[in-house]
């Protein structure tokens, strides 16, 4: 059966017939359709499924929806065989523990709000994909992410996926540009309903499989089992900005800046988490307007292109900052970037919920300009 969607010209140009591609498959509908696309293009497709932590001796057990559960690995192998592609399972347990799980635990213990998918993609998944592809003599790596890469210039450019509800460029923004040179995302030109339609037309059994919404190593969204008896796990006071005690919290690991739900306190107006005070084990809350800031600081910032400017947008250039995955973005007025990757930027309007530990990603229209990690927020002063 012919592939039921029109394959876009940029993808055909990037992957002429016979191109060797290593595809990461997880047993979900997205990687299944990505495999069908690559087969339609006539690529020489090899498939790999990463084993992050299941089967290990660690006390971390993925649920049945996890991308590396036993069922998912078996489904991935069945899918590859259906399309006649070679498939193997590759363990990344050690680097995944060192680069993703341990820092995740450390950040929460320090009252930060990490995004483990950013770390996984930039430090484990894509570097290892590319290493394996080169080992096999394959020029490209592919996954089922909803994003696009423009390979037409000297340096690859990471672009948003065309489905605004599924765009995953935020989670990919910290992957180094030299790694992206050998990466393609076959699904970035379509919306998710079209991908599911293609799966149904092709008779792919996981066409209706639900998307996983959780962190793969945190079953049921409860991360408490990862932590021992540290300061961030202990109960403490919920206070307002004047220090008045409003209630008790169940451990700072369960909260993040900007959070409203789950505080368990009654008040005449909605209250939001303003800060986490690790030293005193206190959760500071207040009305939403107290969250508003127009300045954000980040570290580890890296421009996507070698000529990323240190002193802010060019005249007439509109740059938007996203402070979390679901953030619509805020227009940037200016920034200061030092040689150590420390960034301070001023926004055109106030934002709330800039949580230390989350990713900061800058865009110009659909293009990712650079990314770092939020370290704090503040009120920008004109003298800066």
Secondary structure, DSSP 8 states (H G I E B T S, - for coil): ---SS---HHHHHHS-TT-EEEEE--SSHHHHHHHHHHHHTT-EEEEEEEESSTTSSSS----TTSTTSHHHHHHHHHHHHHTT-EEEEEE-HHHHIIIIIHHHHHHHHTT----HHHHIIIIIIHHHHHHHHHHTT-SEEEE--SEEEE-SSSS-EEEE-S-TTT--HHHHTTS-HHHHTTEEETTTTS-HHHHHHHHHHTT-GGGG-----S-TTSGGG--GGG--S-GGGS-EEEE-TT--EEEEES-GGG--TT--TT-----SS--EEEEEETTTTEEEEE-GGGG-EEEEEEEEEEESSTT--SS---TT---EEESSTT---EEEEEEEE-TTS-EEEEEEEEE----TTSEEEEEETTEEEEEEEEEEEE---TT-
